[in-house]
Amino acid sequence: MSDQHRADLAGTIQEIQSRYDGISPWYDFLTGFGEGRVRRIGLELLGAVHGETILEIGCGTGQALVPLARSIGERGWVYGIDLSSGMIARAQTRLARQGLSSQVSLLIGDGRTLPFSSNRFDAIWTSFTLELLSLNGINQILSECRRVLIPGGRLGVVALARRAKSNAMIAFYDWLHEKFPQWIDCRPIFLQQLLLQADFSLEAVEGLSLWGLPVEIVLVKNQKTSGSSADSS
């Protein structure tokens, strides 16, 4: 990976939190059309089933929490965590309108230090979130995912994808990110490589384009053995 990619992608955690608090009232309008299609494909790949316990990191306004809660039914449970209190408030409103508040717990927090015990979740979902962080931050989140997932647990990730051979659209997007990081805060990442380096096993990959940018939907499984907390990974 280049030195440029190793640098912080979107500022400090505090800056990310403040930015998303500010845009939370308009977030659904700004992202609904493009991201909605990708999210539906990714959630189908994750395959949440009745009775599972599932975590979403970077749950935003709760767009994925609703289908997740419906998939796991009354015997399952969904947790959503996000840095932004504004996003969490919007998610709470959405869940209440759908009658799903009793199946979902929402927390304001940092995915790099998850407030959950080891081997807690059957599956984790995160969408357009890893790209906000530095390489070190991404690795911290993936390590925490391994820790809180059960052995063989699933992790579904959607992210803007960086390829070995760039194209004009990615180059233009990188330029926009450097000039206007407060608005263009995500950045394409080498998603599959990062997941494999974090010791997940690759199960499925779907590739598509969003506004001319490559997007990957990746499903991996936790390779840790029973009784391991994956703290040393």
Secondary structure as GFF3:
##gff-version 3
##sequence-region A 1 233
A	DSSP	alpha_helix	3	6	.	.	.	ID=ss1
A	DSSP	alpha_helix	13	23	.	.	.	ID=ss2
A	DSSP	three_ten_helix	24	26	.	.	.	ID=ss3
A	DSSP	alpha_helix	27	46	.	.	.	ID=ss4
A	DSSP	beta_strand	53	57	.	.	.	ID=ss5
A	DSSP	alpha_helix	65	72	.	.	.	ID=ss6
A	DSSP	beta_strand	77	82	.	.	.	ID=ss7
A	DSSP	alpha_helix	85	97	.	.	.	ID=ss8
A	DSSP	three_ten_helix	101	103	.	.	.	ID=ss9
A	DSSP	beta_strand	104	108	.	.	.	ID=ss10
A	DSSP	beta_strand	121	127	.	.	.	ID=ss11
A	DSSP	three_ten_helix	130	132	.	.	.	ID=ss12
A	DSSP	alpha_helix	135	148	.	.	.	ID=ss13
A	DSSP	beta_strand	149	160	.	.	.	ID=ss14
A	DSSP	alpha_helix	168	179	.	.	.	ID=ss15
A	DSSP	alpha_helix	191	197	.	.	.	ID=ss16
A	DSSP	beta_strand	200	210	.	.	.	ID=ss17
A	DSSP	beta_strand	213	222	.	.	.	ID=ss18
###
